[in-house]
Amino acid sequence: MTCKDVGDLIEPIAANDLEATAEIRAHFESCPTCAAALATARRLEAALATDRPPAVPEKFVALVLQRVRRERWHLEQNVDRLFNVAIVVAMMIVAAGALALMNLSGVVAAGSGAWTAMSKMSTLLAEQMAPVVDTYIAAAGLLLTVLGMWWWAERRVSF
């Protein structure tokens, strides 16, 4: 057995958490460095066993809990602010996307085609508006999802 193998076992043996095997005892008898480390660890364990911990102040637990609650409240406030900023930015992106998706030239062309030929109105409108209808539906769905997440997050905050 080497000093490195025994080195990790010195503290558990000194604390009586681990019983030394014959091979480990033989190493301690043959190695003065490890034997000295074991003796030091045993003296330290004995000193720790006789030393009593100081008494806890009366309001210590209450003060610690109060500080933990305050820190948690500050953290939740920061997360709430960040979440609200993210929601506002997302809503602005959705609004900008909806404005960018508005194809006003397609609406004007559909309107002029309706005035000139009432029979072609449905066909022309379908050809020009159909490609963007799914985009408008997706944008409305995204907006509803953002508003739903905001409502859910605000509902879960308890003061």
Secondary structure, 3 states (H helix, E strand, C coil): CCHHHHHCCHHHHHCCCCCCCHHHHHHHHHCHHHHHHHHHHHHHHHHHHHCCCCCCCCCHHHHHHHHHHHHHHHHHHHHHHHHHHHHHHHHHHHHHHHHHHCCHHHHHHHHHHHHHCHHHHHHHHHHHHHHHHHHHHHHHHHHHHHHHHHHHHHHHCCC
